[in-house]
Every structure is written in C-alpha cells, then in structure tokens.
Amino acid sequence: MRKAWIVARHEFLTTVKRVWFVVATFVLPFLFAGIGYGMHSVGQRAVEESIAAVRDKPLGFVDHWGGLAERPGFVKYAAETDARDALLAKTIGSYLIVPGEYLQHGDVQVVTMRKPTLMTAAQPPLPPGVRDWLLDAVLKDVSAERIRRAKSPFEPRMVFLDESGSPSHEDPEETAKRAMAAYGFFLLLFMSIFTSSAYLLQGMAEEKENRVMEMVLSSISPDQLMLGKLIGLGAAGLLQMGVWTSMSVAAVLLSALTLAIAPTAFFLCFVYFLLGYILFGSLMLGFGALGTNLRESQQMASIWSFLGASPAMIVIALFEAPQGTVARVFSYIPFTAPTTMMFRYVIDPKGTPVYDIVASMLLLVGSTWFALRVSARLYRAGLLLYGKRPGIREIWRWIANAG
C-alpha cells in the first residue's frame, strides 16, 4: 500500500503542475464563458442588424379585407403588383397582403426581399405596432377598455398542487434558478469526471508507449500502480472540481444572483464524482492498456466516454420531467447515473425520491467494484503488450476470469 501512495503522490503533483491542468482549472471556465457570451452577443447583433434594415423602412400593405385604417409609416397599395414594385425599388422594407377572408382564418402574407437564415427565418421583419394596428381594426367600434383588455387578455398566476392537493406555492423564478444550477452541476460533474479520466488514460498510454512502464513494473505490482494512479489523479480531479465550484459560487455572489441549491447537493456531487471517476477511470485504464499507443488506447476507451456523455442527449427531457420515466431509467444505469441524479436532485430536491438516490449509489458501488476487478485484470494483461493487439476472444476470456 505504501508504494501505491508513492505513486498517488507522484501522479497528483505531476498532474497539478502541468500547464494544461492549470489552464483548464483557472482559465478555461472564463474562456468558455467569454466565448459563449461573445457568440450570443454577435448572433443577437447580427439578427438585429438584419431585421433593422427592413424594419426602418415604411411598411406597405394591400387590404383586400377593407377594414384597415391608414397610419404614419404604413403605405397602402391598391394592388399587389404596386406593392411588389415598391419593394423591388426598396422604397418599403416589406408589405402585407390581408385577404378578404381575414376574419375567418387570419392568414396574412408577409412579403420581403430579405433572405431567410437559421436565426431570422421565424421572425417577420415587421415594424413595431403591427399587431395592435390589426387588433384595432378587428375591434373597431368596441370600447377602448375592451380593446385594452383584448391586447392583454389575462395575466397568468400559476398555482401548483402537491400530491395532497394543497398549493405548493412553487415560484416559477425559483424553478428557473434551480434549472440553471442543475445544468451547472451537470456540466461540473461531467467535466470533472472525464477530465480526470482522460489524464489517467493519457499518462498510462504515454508511459507505455515510451516503455517507461517496464522499469516501473520492476519495483511495483500492476494492482498497486493502478490504485496509485486512481488515487493521485482522483485527488487532482477533486481539487479541480473544488476550484470550479468556488469560482461558480463567487460569480453568483458577485452578480447578486441567488440560486436555490440545497446544501446536500454539494455532498452528493462529491460522492457521485468519486464513484463516477473510479468507474470510468478504471475502465479507461483497463481497456486503454490494451492499445499499443495513445491513439489506440483512446479508441479502446472511447465507448466509455460515449456512454458517459449520453445524458446530454436527453437534457431537454430532464428539464421538462426530472422525475419522469426517461430520467429515472438513466438514473439506474451506472454509466449515466452520476450526472442524471445530480441534475434531478438539484432541479427538484423535494420531488426526487430518496430511494432513487440510494439505489443509484448502490448500483454505482456494485458496478464500480466489478469494473475495478475487470479493469485490474485487463490492466495487468495489457501493460506489457507492445506491438500486439489482443483479439476479442482473448479480451473476453480475461473479463470472464475476472468475474
């Protein structure tokens, strides 16, 4: 065990001193946040500029219905050809064609020269006030009070009942904040687990490729080496996760936001990180050891990365139904349980059953124990494989003997 601790200490210190580890821990969060904000700002500005060039010009309209009143900035045309000629001459930005059956189906065509794009196709380039203008025409001769209420027919005030039928006093704003926090924990856990696991795989593959492993194994057993690497890089991953969590909390405090996060969430995040890291880290080490170089090791271990990333494909379902069937199924699959259960608990701490949390942890513990046995077997067999790729039958025999 003493040798495993020596390896763990070496792996931890070597990892935290790497330039990329420091960059990933302290720089990448700001970089990603800046890129995301910049892309959002640029995209929003592009949409606004694209639509503003059309909205700033007069709006033409052809009234086959006959109920629209003229108003400043709106130009009436007797025929569609006249409106089309004005649009081609760029004297108007767009025009409406209001059919004679407008009251029956409300189908109003918006004609413009602007080409549709992914971000602007669903936004008609219309100046403000068009909706109120049409509504005033429909409600002509109706009292001003009724027109005002028709423009804002109701102000919804939601009341949610719990299972006993009593009002739960659920605050939509609080729900939105919990959703943001849940997504943050989801990304935090995912990045922490797979960043640490990737360091494990990379370090092992480089040592094997450079034939350093032969000298290391002369003074330590494969099991001790694997244990030491798991402990050392797991500690580095915990350090990284702690820094990211502290930075997130500081950002929330500085922005004067209040996120409704149950204190238990931080404990669960710690537990799920440890279980998820040991599960994926051991599997990546075991299967990655079967490769003859870094590229082959990454290919061998890529299946586990794919399985771990699969909850990202159902994140919309998690937002909409955190206690739904899909969410619960993913909570009981060991490879998807850490991120899924964290998301469910943070977004809905009161509605998440305790037995789901306990069951997911027990399944993770059992799966991690089995993964350690299998991976230790593969790790021992694959460490000294140089230039030789084991076949499927050989790999299966090693796994079967481990069970």
N, C-alpha and C positions, 0 to 999 in steps of 0.2 A: 504493500500500500504506500510505503514511503517513496518508492520510485514513481508511482502514479502521481503523487503530489508534486514531485520534482518536475514531471512532465507538465502537469497542470499549471504550475507557476511559470514555467518557461513559455508555454503557449499563451498564457494570459499577458505576460509582459511583452512578448514579441508582437502580439496582436494589437495591443493598445498603443504601441509605439509606431505602428505602421502609419504612414502618411494618409493612406486611403481610409483607415479607420477613423482618424481624427477628422478628415474631411467629411466622411459620411455621418459622423456624430454631430459635429458642430456647424458644418457649412451646408450640407445637402438640405436640411429642413428649410433653411432660409432661401436656398436656391430654388427648391421646388415651389415654395410659397410665392416667391417673386415671379417665377415663370408662369405659374397658374394665374396670378393676378394680372400679369402683363398680357397674357393671351386673352383673358377675359376682357380687359380694357381695350385692347386692339380690336378684338372682334366686335365689341359693342360700338366702338367708334366707327368701324367700317360700316356696320349696319345703319347707324345714324346718318353717316355721310351719304350713303347710297340712297336712303329714303328722303333725306332732307332736300336733295337736289330736285326731287319730284314734288315734294310737299310744299316747297316755297313758291311754286308757280300756281296760277289760278287753276281751279278745278272746273272742268266742263261737265255738262250733264244734258242728256236727251230724255225728256219727260213724256213718255208715251202714256203714262197714267194720268197726267194732267193735274196733279194735286200739289206739286212742289212750288214753293214761293222763291223768287229770286232774292239773293243776298250778296253782299260785297264779297268778292273773291271767288264767286261761283258764276260761271258763264253758261247761259242757256243756249242750246243749239236746236234748230228745228228738225234737223235730220242727222242721222249717224254719219253720213258722208262729210258733213260740215265739221263735226267734232273730230273725225279722223284726220281731215286736212289740217285742222288747227293743231292737233297732236303732232303730226309729221312736221309742221312748221315750228314746233316747240314753243308755241305761244301759251300752251297749257301743259301741265305735267301729266295729267290723266283725265279720263272722263268716265261718267257713269251712264249706263243705259237702264232706265227704270221702265219695266214693261207695263203694259196696260193691266195685267192681272197681278199687279204688285201686292194688293191687299190679300189675294188668295195664297200666294206662295212666297212672296218676298225675295224673289230671285233677281238680284241686281248685279249686272256685269260691271266689272272694273277693268277698263282698258288702259294700258300703259305701254310705253316703249322700253321700260326697264326690264332687263333680262333677269329671270329668276335665279337665285342662288340658294345654297343649302340653308343659309341663315336668314334670308329675307323672303323666301318664296311664300311663306304663310302670313306675311304682313302686308296688307294692301297699302300702297303709298298714298294715303289719303290725308288731307289736312285735318286738324282737329275740328270738332264740331259737326261732322257729317252725320253721326248717329243722332245727335239732338235735333238737327235740321230735319231729318226724315221723321223722327218721332213727333216733332211739332206739326208736320204736315198730316200725319196719320191721326193725330188727336186734335185736329182743327175744330174750333167751336166748343172745346171742352175747357172746363175751368182751369186756371193756372195752377191751383192746388193739386188737381188730379194729374196734370202734366208733370209737375214736380215729383209726385209720388211714383208715377209711371217710369220716370227716368231712374229712380232708385226704389224699386218695388218693395224691398224688405232688407232689413239689417239682421242677418242670421246670428242667433245666440245659441250655441250648441249646448245641449245638456246630455251627458252620457250617464247611463245607469250601470251600476255594477251588478254582480250576479245575484245580489239580494234584492235588486230593484230600487236601491237608493241612489240618489245623484252622487256621482263620483267627483264632481267639481274638477274635472280634467281641464287643464288650461292648455289651449292649442299652442300658445307661445312656449310653454314649458315642454310640451311634446316635441316641438321643433328643435329646441335646445338639446333635449336628450338624443334626438336623432343625429344631430351634429356630433355630440360626444360619442355616440355609439360608433359612428363611422370613423371617428378619430381613433378610438380604441381598436377597431378592426384593422386599420392601417398600421397602427403602432405594433400590435401583436404580430401581424403578418410580416412586416419588415424586420422586426427583431428576430423572429424565429429563423427566417430564411437568410438573413444576412449572416447570422452566426453559423448556420449550417453550411453556407457557401464558403466561409472561412475554413471550416473543417475540411471540406472536400478539396479545396484548392491547396491547402497546406499538405494534406496527405498525398495528393497527386504529384505535387512538385517534389516532395521528398522521395517518392518512389521513382519518379522519372529521373532524378539526379542520382539515384542509387544511394542516397543517404540512409534509406531505410535498412539496408543490410548492416551498417555499422550500429544503428540504434538497436536493432533486434539482437545484437550480440550481448547486450547488457540489460535488456528488459523484455518481458514477455509481451506478446501481442495484446493480451487482455489488459495488462497494466498500461500499455501505450494508448489503447483505445479509451480506457477510463480517464487517463490523464488529459487527453485531448478534449474529451467531452466536458470535463470539469473546468479546465482552463478557458476554453472558448465559450462555455456557458456563462462563466463569470464575466467575461468581456461583453457578452450579449446583454447580461443584466445591467452592467454599467452603462452600456449604450442606451438601453431602454429607459433607465433612470434619468439619463441626461435629456432624452427626448421628452419624457413625461414632465420633467421640471421646466423645460423650455415651453411646453404647451401650456402648463399651468400659469407660468409667468406671462405668456402672451395673452391669456384670458384675463388675468388680473389687470394688466396694463391697458387692455382695451375696454375695461369696465363692463365686461360681459359676465353674466352669472350662468354657469352651466349646472344643471341639476344632475350631479353624479353622486351615486350612493358610495359611501366610504368603502363598502365591501367590494366595490368594483376593482379597486387597486389591488386588494388581496387576491381576488380571482384572476386578475391579469398576471400577477406574479406566478400563481400556481399553474395556470394554463400555459404560460411561457415555458416554465420548467418542463412540464410534461410534453408539450409540443416540440420543444427543442430536442429533448432526449429522443423522442420518437423519430423525428425527421433527421436529426443529426446522426443517430446510429445507423439508420437505413442508408443515408447518403454515404457514410463511411464504409459500410459493409459492401454495398453494391458498387460504389465508386472504386473500391480497391480492386475490383475485377478488371478495370481498364488498364491498358498499358501506358497511357499518357493522360494528360489533363483533359484533352478533348474527349477521349473515350470515357473517362471517368464521369464527366459532365453528362454525356449521353446516357450512360448507365443509370445515373441518379436522376435524370430529368423527369421520370414518371412520378417521383415523389413531389417534385416541385409543382407539377401539373395538378396532382391531387390536392395539394395544399392550397393552390390558388383557385380551385373550383368554386368556393363560396362567393368569389367576386362575380360569378356569372348569375347568381341568384340574389344579389344585393337588393334589387328592387322588390323581390318577394319578401325579403327580410324587413325592409322599410314598411311595407304595406301590412304584412301579417307576421310579426315576430313570434307569435305563438301558433302559427298555422302549421299545417301538415308538412310542407316543404322544409320549414325552419326546424321542426322537431326531428325530421329524418336526418338532416345534415348534422344535428346535434348529437346523434347517436352513431355517426360514422367517425371513427377515431381521427382520420386524416383531416376532417373538416370541423371537428368538434371545438377546438380552441377558439378559432375566430368566430364561428357561428354562435357559440354560447355566450361569448363576451358581448357580441352585438345584441343578442336577445336580452341579456340581463341589463345592460346599460340603457337600452331604449325603453325597456319595460320591467323595471326591477320588482314591482309588486306583482305583475302578472306572470312572471317566469316561475314555474313550479320548482320547488327545492329538489324534488326527486329527479327532475331533468338534469340539474346541475350535478347532483351526486352520481347519477347513472352515467353521465358523460365522463366524469372523472374516473369512475371505476373502470369503464371501458378503456379509457386512455391509459390507466395504470396497467391493466392487463395486456393491452396491445403493446405498450412500451416494453414491458417485461419480455414478451415474445420477440419483439423487434430486436432487443438487445441480444437475446440468445442467437437469433438468426444472423444478425449482423456480425457478432463476435466470431461466429463460425466462418462466414464469408471473408471477414477481415483477416483472420489467421490464414485462410487458404489463399487469399488473393494478394497478400503483401509482397510475396516473393515471386509473383508471376511477372516475368519480364519477356515481352515479345510473344506471349502465349495468351490466347483468348479462350476462356473456358466455354464449353458448349452448354446448351440449355439443360441437357440431361445431367451434366456434372453439377451445375448450379442447383438444380432441383434436388439432387442427392445430398448436397451439403445442407440445404434448407431442411430436408426431411430428417436428417440426422440430428439437426439442432433441436427440432421439436421433440 
